């Protein structure tokens, strides 16, 4: 008996998918499925989605940025000789 005469052994051990061994196994499977290059991108998008969900549930919204950047001015470039010949 682990925790005393009134405590069951099954309650004192970690069960389900929360034990460290299971978490490591899930991470290895994710690494094999998605690859090392995609995992940071997936984690970033998952974190952003969780943050947006939390903000929408709690009602915390970041202030909207209504400042527009000025458009870039471009000068027309003359067509090259080859473009003129093909037209």
C-alpha positions in Angstrom: 0.0 0.0 0.0 1.4 3.3 -1.0 -0.5 6.1 0.7 -2.0 4.4 3.7 -4.7 1.9 4.4 -7.5 4.0 3.0 -5.9 5.0 -0.3 -6.1 3.0 -3.4 -2.9 2.2 -5.4 -4.4 3.3 -8.7 -5.2 6.8 -7.4 -1.6 7.5 -6.3 0.0 6.6 -9.7 -0.2 8.8 -12.7 -2.6 7.5 -15.2 -3.9 8.6 -18.5 -1.9 10.8 -20.9 -0.4 13.0 -18.2 2.5 10.8 -17.1 6.0 12.0 -18.3 6.5 8.8 -20.3 3.3 9.4 -22.3 4.1 13.0 -22.9 7.6 12.1 -24.3 6.0 9.4 -26.5 3.4 11.9 -27.9 6.2 14.4 -28.6 8.2 11.8 -30.5 5.2 10.8 -32.5 4.5 14.5 -33.4 8.2 14.9 -34.4 7.9 11.9 -36.7 4.7 13.0 -38.2 5.4 16.7 -38.8 9.2 16.9 -38.9 11.5 19.2 -37.1 10.9 22.2 -39.4 7.2 22.3 -39.0 6.9 21.8 -35.2 7.9 25.4 -34.2 5.4 26.8 -36.8 2.7 24.5 -35.4 3.5 25.5 -31.8 3.5 29.2 -32.7 0.1 29.0 -34.4 -1.4 26.9 -31.6 -0.2 29.4 -29.1 -1.6 32.3 -31.0 -4.9 30.5 -31.4 -5.0 29.7 -27.7 -4.2 33.4 -26.8 -6.9 34.7 -29.1 -9.4 32.2 -27.7 -8.5 33.2 -24.1 -8.8 36.9 -25.0 -12.2 36.4 -26.6 -13.5 34.5 -23.6 -12.3 36.9 -21.0 -13.2 40.0 -23.0 -9.6 41.3 -23.1 -8.9 42.7 -26.6 -5.7 44.5 -27.5 -6.3 48.0 -28.8 -6.7 48.1 -32.5 -4.0 49.9 -34.5 -5.7 52.2 -36.9 -2.6 53.8 -38.2 -2.0 53.2 -41.9 1.4 53.3 -43.3 1.9 55.7 -46.2 2.0 54.1 -49.6 5.4 53.7 -51.2 6.0 55.9 -54.1 7.4 54.1 -57.1 8.7 55.7 -60.2 8.0 54.0 -63.5 11.1 52.4 -65.0 11.7 52.6 -68.7 11.1 49.4 -70.6 14.3 47.6 -71.7 15.2 47.2 -75.3 14.1 43.6 -75.5 10.6 44.4 -74.1 10.2 47.2 -76.8 11.2 44.8 -79.6 8.8 42.1 -78.5 5.8 44.5 -78.5 
